[in-house]
Amino acid sequence: MSCLILIGMMGAGKTTVGKELARRRKMRFADCDQAIVARTGVSIPTIFELEGEAGFRRRETQMIDELTREPDLVLATGGGVVTTPLNRELMRERGIVIYLDVPTQVLFERTRHDRNRPLLQVENPRQRIEELYRARDPLYRETAHIILEGGRGNPGNMVRQIEEALARYKADTCRP
């Protein structure tokens, strides 16, 4: 089985849903941001502080390249992964990409107290989420094989929706 890759905005539930999806499908789980932290030994905000967003994005592309080569893996990506064209290409070619599309109000509610998100350390985080969503949504849609509305219900419900969508996707792509 190929890699299942979850994309979407920060706070969309990629890690939470990804862990449950991996458990149910008896696959390994990896979180791209957590893998970068494990490799570097420092937090994402520290990487942003020392290397800027461009330095972080270089590390992210390297990790995406490595992780998408692994079979039987559910991969949760960072929200900005789609801003790099090579990442979009690697993910689309090497896995089934699932976009968890969550309303900006829900994203704000989920992330407003999280100090570990460098792009939200601004005066108006709600406005920043809306700006990021407007910029990234077309890229998520371009990259995804499957698009699901998220933000409602529990992770188990989201996993069921993903499994149903995967079954439809595989049936559609296997037709002659």
Steps between C-alpha positions, in 0.01 A plus 500: 500500500622847426541789739184681616578870537283741697517868405311805623534808713655504845233380740316291238561182703757334273702353788204390711312349207820358350587306816153345509506423126838330535382297798188379322683414178795341685742746341781705647436866582739792455457871555730701273548786748571258786753317281678831430509580873636151577772536236609853591451479875330840509142628477335630184492857642876475563561389139291796379695734728844373391440415133183687410205345322717425194739290710211312656345436156831351376503260795134420439563411133785269600275325755209471252738344248614243758164419656303467176735222392378282787219251432208441735533841662241758602672838484371818664658807341542855619247756382743678268635190327310587180674836461802319351434370145739204544308387810172505308658296222660243733183449700275461194736255331583286804179472694131561526457856622199580719409864567320563830317824421395665826321838537724786612290565812562141618872534418517818708322337795740205491822701465444828682685398819780306326833682532681235293371639167741770381273632223226579753716707734352821359267771627191352329532119475142459372573729205830317439318163486254644248785638286690170511183306414426722198857456375533127569153358426556499120836323553343239729230439240756473219704247698224283649361181352220511760342807663296463819326761709628477854452677828181322601473185704771294659819354348336157466226650285761676284689171458181327384449776243859460383465122467178539298665761277805276452278210395323724244831642379655156452188370322503802267872478421490122437231522233623431146 
